[in-house]
Amino acid sequence: MSNSSYATLGTFKLPEINNEPMRNYEPGSADRTKLQAALEELKAQAPFEIPLFVNGEKICTGKFQEQKIPSDHKTILAKAHEADTSIVEKAIKGALKAQSIWETYPFSDRSAIFLKAADLAAGKYRYKLLAATMLGQGKNTWQAEIDSAAELIDFWRFNVKYAHEVYQQQPSKNSPGVWNRVEYRPLEGFVYAITPFNFTAIGGNLPSAPALMGNVILWKPSPGALLSNWIVLEILREAGLPDGVIQFIPGPAEQITETIFKSPDFASLHFTGSTAVFKKLWKDIGNNIDIYRSYPRIVGETGGKNFHLLHKSANVQNAVNQTIRGAFEYQGQKCSACSRAYVPDSLWDEFRELLLQQHSKIKTGPPEDFSNFMGAVIHEASFEKIKGYIDWAAKDADSEIIAGGTYSKSKGYFIDPTVVVTKNPKSKTIVEEIFGPVLTIYV
C-alpha cells in the first residue's frame, strides 16, 4: 500500500451528492433486458467459488460454506472457503499493518475511493449486484433495486458527505494566541463487521463506513449473502481500496468471533442481526474487557416488531395497501416489517374485506419471474421457525388464521403470506419477532 499524497495541495470541495435514482425495469426496457441477461449468466455460472481475501491474497482452504438459492434449494449459487483461527489471526496482523498507512491518507483520497465505488455500482456492476441479490437472497426486482443498487450507492456517497460534515465540526472559540482544533482519529485497533443476509447494502456499509474514517476492518459476511457481498468487495477493490483495509473472512461465526474477541487490538463491533446474537456478543466483549487496549465501541442494529395503529379517521384503503406492503414485501424479512396491526372495531369489517381482496392478488414464486411479489424465505432454519409460529396460531384458542397459513419446502422455502387475528393483545405472534410473512391483527 502506498500513499501518493504527501502534502495538502488544496482544500477540496465535495462533488454534489444526490440520491441514486431508482429504476423500474418495466417490460421491454433496456434495464429489464440487461437484468434478465445478468440473471441467466449467474445461474449458468453457478456455483461460484469464493475465496477468502486477506492482505490482498485470495486464500482457499477447501472447507466450504454454501449459499443455496432460496427458491430452488437444490441449486448452490456460491460456496465460500471458510476461515480458520490461523487465517483470522493473519487477517488481524495484516489489517493493523495496513492501518499505519491507511489512516494517514488524506480524507479526500479515502473519499475518492468510495465515490468511485458508488459510480461502479450505479453503472458497470448494477445488474450483476441485483441478480446476485435476487437469486441468492430471494428479493424481487424492486426490493433488489432499492437495496443492492440505490441504498448501497447512497451509503457510499452520503457517508462521504456526512463524514465531511463531521470533520468540519470545529471549536468556534479560541483563546488569544491559540488555535483550537479537533482531530477525528481512527480507532486504535481493528473493527469487526458482522453483516446480515437481508440487505446487500448493509453488507457493504458496515465494513466501508468505518474504513472511510481511516479504520481497518475484518468482515464476516452472512452465509445467505455470500455472492452479493463478494461482488461488493470486488467493486471496492476496483475502486482502489488498498489491500488489508477490509479483510473478507467468511466462515464459522463462533470460531471467528472467539478468535477476534481474544485479540487485544479488537476495537469495535459493527453489527446487524438478531437481538439474541447481539446480546451474546455484548456479554462476550464485556467478559474480555480486561484484555483490550481500549474500550471497544459497540454499534449494533437488531430486531424489531413494527406495527400499524389505525385511527378511526384513517383512509382504510391506503392503510390496507401499506399494511400489505409493510408485512409481506421481501417475505417480511426486515426489522422494519409490519408484523402486527391494531385496528379499531369500527373499521374492522371494511379493513378485513379490503385486506383479503389485496391478499388474494399476491403472487409468490422465484425472483426470475418479474410478476412475483413474494419469494422464498432465506433458508430451511428460517422456514421451520416461521412454520412453527403458523402451526402454533392454528392451534391457539385466541387466534384465527384468516388468510394464508400454508407452506411448502419441496422446491424452495415458500411460505404463503399469513394473516392471524387474535383476541389476546399479548399473543405469542403479536409480541415475538417472527421475521417472516406473518401479520397478526388485534381488533
N, C-alpha and C positions, 0 to 999 in steps of 0.2 A: 504494500500500500504506500503510495506516495502522495504528497500534498503539494500541488504546484503553486499554491497561493501563499507567498511568504510575507506579503505586506498588504496593508489596506490601501487599495488603489482608488477607492471611491465609496461613498455612501449610497448604496443601491436602493432603488425603488422597485417594489414588487410589481410584476405584471398584474393587470386587473384579474381578480378571482371571482368567478361566477359558477353557479351550479351547472352541472353537466345536464344538457337537455336529454330527456328520456325519449326513446324511440318506441314505436307501436308495433312494428313488424306485421303490418297489415297484409292480407293476401295480395300476392302479385308484386309486392315491394322488393326492391333490391336487398333491403335488410333481411327480409324473411328468406330470400333465396340463399344469401350468404350464411345465415344461421343454420338453415337446413343442411347446407353443404358441410358446415363445421360439425354438426351432429353426426352426420353419416361418416365423416372422416374419423372422428374419435371412436365411434363404435367399431369401425373397420380396423383400427389400430390397437384396440384394447386386447389384452390388458397391458397397460403402461407399467414399466418397471421404474420405480422412483428411488434414486439413491439418497443417502444422507448427504448433506452438503456442509462440510466443516473446513474452515480455513481455506476456502477456495477449492477444496478437493471433494470429488464425488466418491463416496465410500459405499461399498456393497458388502453386507455381512452374510447374505444368504439366508437370513431369517426374516420372514416377511409378515407384514400387516396388510390385510386385504380390504379393499373398498369395493363392495358389490353395488350393482345398480339396483336401487330400492324397488323399482317397478318390474325388475326381471332379475331376481336374486341369484339365479344360476349363472349369471354373467358377471365376471370380475372385471371391473373397469380399470383398477390400478392395484398394484401391490408395491408397498414401500419397504425397503430394507430397514430393519429395526436397529436403533442404537442400543448399545450395552453400556455398562458402567465405565469402561475404559474410553469409549468414544465420547461420552458425556464429559469426562474429565479432560479429554483432549480439547473438546469444544470450549470448556471454561478457560483453559490456559490460552488458547488461541484468541478468544474474544478479548481477554484482558490485555494481551499484547497488541491487538488491533486498536483497542481504545486509546492507547497512548498517542496514537497518531490521529485517529478519527475525531477525538474531542478537540483537537487543535484546528480542524477545518473551520474556516470562516462560515458563518451561518448562510451566507449567500451560496457557497459551494454545496453545502449539505442540502439546502432548499432546492437547488437546481436539479439534483438527482430525483427528488420526489415529484417535482413538477414535470420532469421528463417521463417518469413512470406513469403519471396521470395521462399524459398525452399518448403514451404507448397503449394504455388500457382503453382509452377512448377510440383509438384507431386500429392499429395493427393487431392487437390481441382481443378486441372486444368480442368477436363471435366465438373465439376459442374459449374465453372465460365463461361466456354464457352457456355454451354447450357442455362444458365440464360441470358447471353448477347444476344445469338441468338434469343431466344423466346421473351424476354422482350424488347429488343432494336432493333430487326429486322435485325441483321447482319448475313451475310452468314458465312460459316465456316472460311474462310481465314481472313475476317475482324474481326471476333471474336478472332481468334488466335493471330493476330498481336496486338490486343488491350488488351483483358482481360487476356491473358497469357503473351506474350512476353514483351509488353510495361509496364504492371504493375510490372512484375518481375524485369525488368530493372530499373524502377523507384526506387524500394526498394533497389536494390543492388548498383546502381550508386549514389543514394543520399548519401549513406554511404561513398562511395569513395570520392565524391566531398566535403562532409562535413568535412571529414578527411583532405582534402587539404586546406580547409578554416582555420581550426584550426591550421594548420602548418604555416600559413602566419603570421610571427612574425617580429618585428623590426630587421633589420640587423646590427644596430649600437647601442652601449651602451657607455654612459659616464663612466669615471673612477669610480669604486665603485658602479655602478648602473646596474641592470639587467632590461632592458626594456622588458615588456611582454604585450601582448594583450589578453584580455579575451573576448570571444564571448558569451554574456549573452542572455538568452531568453527575450522576451518582458515582460513588466510589465503589465500584464493583460492577456486576452484570445484572441485567433484568431477565427474569424467566417469564416468557409469554406462553400461556396455555389458551388455545383458541378453540371455538366450538364448531360443530358441523353446520349450523343452520344459517350462517352468514359468511359468504366468501369475503365480504368487505371487512368484517371484524377480524377474519383471519389475516387480512393484510394490514389492518390498522394497529392491532395490539403489538406486533413487533416493530412496525415502522414509526409510530408516533414517538416512542422513546428514542429510537435511532436518530430521528430528526434533531433531537435535543443533545446529541453527542454521546448517547449511551450505546452499549453493545448488548446484544440480546441472544438468548438461547430460546428457540421457538419450537415448541412441541405442538404440531397440528393435530386436529381431530382425525381419527381413522375414517370418519364419514365425509371428510373433505380433502382427501389427500391430493387428488389430481388438480383441483382448482387452486389449492394452496401452493402446490409446486409451480404452477403457471405464474402465480403472483411472485414467487421468488425469482423465476426466470425474467420477469419484467423488471424487477428491481436490479438484477444483475446487468441486464442490458442497458438500464438507465445509468449505470455507473457506480452502483453501491460497492464499496471496497470489500474484499474478502475479509471474513472474520467478524464483520459488524453484526450480521444476522446469521446465526448458525441454525441450520434446519435439521432437527433431530426427532423424527417420528419414532415411535416405539412404545414399549410398555409404560404406562403412566406412573405406576407406583415405583418402579425401579429408577426411572429417570428422575422423578421428583425427589426420591430419597437421596440420590447422589447429589443433586443440586442443593438440597437443603442442608447437606453436611459441609458445604463449601463456605469458608469464612468470607468469601467475596460475594456471596449472594446478597444483592442489594434491593431487589424489588420483585414483587409478583404482579403481573398484569394478566388478569383472568376474566374469561366469560364462560359460564357454565352453570351447573346446578348449585342450589343453595347448600345441599349436604356436602358436596365436594369442597366448596369454598370454605365452609366451616372447618372441615378436616384440615385443609391446607393452613388455615389461620392458626389452628391449635398446634400443628406441627412446627410452624415458624416460631410460635411463642415458646415451645418446649426447647428450641435450639437457640434461643436469643443470646445466650452467653458466648456462643462461638463466633458470632458475626462481628465484622469490623465496624459496622454501623447498625443503626436500627433500620431494618428493611421496610420499605414503603409497600403497602398492600393496597392494590387497586383492583376491585372486583365488581362485576355485574352478574347478578344471579337471577333466580327465578322470579315469577310474578303470578298474579291471579287477577288479571284485568277484568273489568266489569262495565256494563252499561246500566245506567239507572234512568229509567224513563219517568219524566214528569207527566202529569195529566194533560199538559198543554202540548205534548210532543207531536211532531209530524210522524205518524205511525209508519207510513210507507218508507220514509227516509230512515227511521230507526231500524226497521226490518232490514233494509238494504245494507246499512252499515254494520248491523249485528251479524248478518250472513258473512260479509267480507271479513269482519274482525275475528269471527270464530273459526272460519274454515279456509281462509287463504293460507297457503303453504301448510295445509293439514293441521293448523293450529300449533305449529312447532315454532312459536315465538313467545318470548316472555311477555310481549305486549298483546298476545291473542286474547280476544274477548271470550273467556271461558265461563262466564256467568252473567246473567241479566236479571234485573229486578223490574218487574212490570206491574203497574197498578191494576187492580181488579177492573177498573172502569175501562181500561184499554185492552184487556187480555183477549177478549173474543176476536177483535179486529187484528190485533198483533199476531195471534195464533194462526188465523186464516191466511194472512199475508205471508207469514213466515213459512208455512207449509207449502204455499204456492211457489215461493222462491226456492225453497229447499228441493222441490221436485225437479227444478231446472239444472241443478248442479250435476256436472258431468265429471266423472272420475276415470283416470286412466294414465298411461305413460306420457311423459312430457313431450315426446316427439310429435304427438297429436296436439296441434296448437288449439284445438277446441276444448281440451280438458281444462277444467277449473282447478281440480284437485288431483294430486298424485298419491304415491305410496308414502308411508312414514319411513323413517330413515333406516331402521334395521329391525331384526327379529326381537331383540330385547324391548325396544320401544313398542312394537306391535303387541307383545304379550302384556306389557304394562297397561296399555290403553284398553286392550281387550278385557283385562281384569276389572277395570272400572266399569265398563259397559255391562259385563256379567253381573257385577255387584248391583248396579242400578236396576237391572232386570228383575232381581230378586227382592230388592228393598221395598218394604211396605209403603214407604212415604214417597217413592219415586215412580214415575211413569215415563217410559221412552215413547215419545210421540212421533219420532222420525229417525230413520237410520237404525242403529243398533246391530248392524250386520258387518261381517268382516271375512276376509279370506287371505291366506298367505300361500296359496297354491302356486302362483307365479310371481307375484310381488306382494309387498306388505301393505295391502289395501284395507283401509277401514272406512266404511261409509260415514259421511257426516251425521253425527248423532245429536239429537236434542232430547234432553231429560227435563221433565218438570217435577219439582219437588215441593212437598209441603213443609219440609224442615229447613229452616234457614242456616242450620249448621250441618247440613248433609255432607257426606264424605266428598261427593263430586263438586260441591259448591265451595269447599274450603281448601281442598288439596290441589296442588298443581298437577295436571294430567299431561300437559304438553302434547296434545293430540286433538283431533277434530271432535271434541265433545263439549257441547254447550249445555249448561244447567240453568234453568229458569225458576225463579221463585216469584210467585204472584202474591 
